[in-house]
Amino acid sequence: MAAKEGDERREYFRLDDILPIDYRPLSSECSDEGEDQSIEDILSKEGVSPCLARLLKSIDDKLNLIISSLEREGVIAHIPQTREVNISAGGVRFNSDQKFNSGDDLRITLGLPPYPYTMLSMTGKVVRSEKCGDGDKIYYDTAVEFVDVDDDAKNDIMRYLFDLQRKSIGKGKENKP
């Protein structure tokens, strides 16, 4: 069937699920709160010695590797709150307690089953954040496009989604007479 003009074409397929997810705004400047800021942003500022920048980048990479290893082994047990999400290798949509502006940068931490979760951390840009609900149950339907996701994390997401889809199809066949 030919695509009609105006049909939406996505680069990656999307599925609904319930996953552990944490999201935090990235600040453009360091703060007392210790908000996330990439080492590349810090080191790109004027006045930072190139030698010091390479050394700090090397240390940052090694610490990230150690943290990732500890998370995979279950030593670090911080697991974000589970939420309903619509996820693809290109982004995620979820309900947030706070409103974001289109273009805001977020640090997304996402857990992929099975337990112990594969914890992924990536940067995303808010595509939209729309107010939903009524009365006391106000939330914001927030869509985020991943902008800083490495190939391994993208492959982990795609592998998880394929597995989820395969299981869903298998369940459908089992329920048929």
N, C-alpha and C positions, 0 to 999 in steps of 0.2 A: 504494500500500500504506500503510495507516495505521500510525502509530508506536505501538509497544507501550509500556506504562508501564515506565519504567526505562531505555528506550533513550537512549543518549547523543546529545545534539545539540550540535554545535560551531558556533560563529559563523563560523569559517573552515575551508576544507578544508586538509588537511595532506599533505605529500609527503616521502618519504625522498630524501636526496641526500648528497653529500660536498662540504662547503663549508669555506672558511677561517673559523674562529670563535675568538674570544678571549673569555674571561670573567674578571672580577675582582670580588671582593667590594667593595662600597661601604662605606666606614667612616663612622661617625656623627660622628667627630671628625677633624680634620687630624692627619697623622702625619708623621714624618720620611721615611717611604717615599714620600710624595706620592700616596697612594691617591686615587682619584677621589672628588670630592664636588661636587655641583652648586653653581653660583654662587648659585642661588636659596636653597639651604640656608644658605650662608655669610652671604648678605645679609639673611636673615630673622632673624638673631640680634639680640638687644637691643643697643643702643649703636651701631649702624651708622647713620651719617648718611644720610637719604633721598637727598640730592644725590649723595653718594659712591656709594651703592648704584646709582643710575641710571647714573652714569658707568662704574662697574665692569661693570654688566650690558651696557652698550653696547660696551665694549671686548671683553668675553667673546663677545658675538654676532659681532663683526667678526673676532675670531681664529678662531672656529669656521667662519665663512664662508671665510676664507683657507685654513685647513687642509683643509676639504672640497674646495675648488677645486684645491688642490695634489694631494690624493689622487686626484681624478678625472683629472687630467692625468698621473698616474703619477710625479710628482716625489717624493712621499713613498711609499716602497716597502715599508713595514712590512706584511707580509701574515701574518696569524695562521696557525697550524698547521691543516691540513685535518682534519676529523673527519666521521664519519657523523652526520648530523642528521636529525631529523624536524621539519619547519618549516611554519609557517603565518604569516599576517599577525598572529596573536594571540600567538604564542610559539614556543619552540624546545625540543626535547629532544635531549640529547647525552650522551655518556659522559665523565665527569670523573674526574680523578685524585684529587680531594679531595671529602669529604663536606660538604654544605651542609645547613643546617636549613631546614625549611619556613618561609617568610616572609623569608629572607635576601634582601637587595637585591644585585643584580649589575649591573655594567656589561658589556653584551654588544657586541662588535664583530664584525660579520658581513660577509663578502665575497660579493657576488653576481656570477656570471659574466655576460657574457664578460670576458676579460682585456682591458684593465685593469679589475680588479674595481671594482664600485660598493661602496664601504665604508660601512656603516651602523653607527651607534653609538646604543645605546638602553639604557634602564634596564629591568630585569626583576626579578620577584619569584619566588623558588624556590617551586614548588608541591610538589615532592617530590624526594628524592635518596636512592635505594635502592641498597644494596650489592649488587653482582653479581660473578660470576666465582668462581674458586677458586684455591687455592695462591698462586703468585706473580702471577697476573693478576687482581688485585682492581681494580674500578672502581666508579663510582657512576652509575647511570642517573638523570640530572638533568633535570627538566622545569621550564622557566621561562616564566612568563607576562609578556609585555611590558606595562609599566605607563607608560612614558614614551617613546612612539614618535610622531613627527610624521606627518602625513598623507602627505607625500612618501615617507618611508621605507616606510610601510605599502603605498603604491601600488607602489613599486619591488619589494617582496616579492611582492605579488599578481601583478604583471606577469611577474616571473621564474617564479613557480609555474605560471601559465597557459601560458607558453612551454614550460616543461619538460613539462607535461602534454600539450600539443599535439604536441611532438616524440615523446613516448612513444607516443601514439596513432598518429602517422604511421608509426613504425617497425613497429608491430603490423600495419598494413595492408600494408606492403611485404613482410612475411614470409608473407602468406597466398597460397596458390596461385591 
